[in-house]
């Protein structure tokens, strides 16, 4: 997400079942999007980090 030529790449590792990942998505990521991604300072990449069991792996596979 963001400008491919942005000087900074933020890589987020997350689990679809993780409540803290959900909190980051709803509370922190919008601020990062507004202040850094939309201004072209940062591009953001998501990586699956399914660590909470088989349901997490299934959620990651379904998202792809």
Rosetta blueprint (number, residue, H / E / L):
1 X L
2 X L
3 X L
4 X L
5 X L
6 X L
7 X L
8 X E
9 X E
10 X E
11 X E
12 X E
13 X E
14 X E
15 X L
16 X L
17 X L
18 X L
19 X H
20 X H
21 X H
22 X H
23 X H
24 X H
25 X H
26 X H
27 X H
28 X H
29 X H
30 X H
31 X H
32 X H
33 X H
34 X H
35 X H
36 X H
37 X H
38 X L
39 X L
40 X L
41 X L
42 X E
43 X E
44 X E
45 X E
46 X E
47 X E
48 X E
49 X L
50 X L
51 X L
52 X L
53 X L
54 X H
55 X H
56 X H
57 X H
58 X H
59 X H
60 X H
61 X H
62 X H
63 X H
64 X L
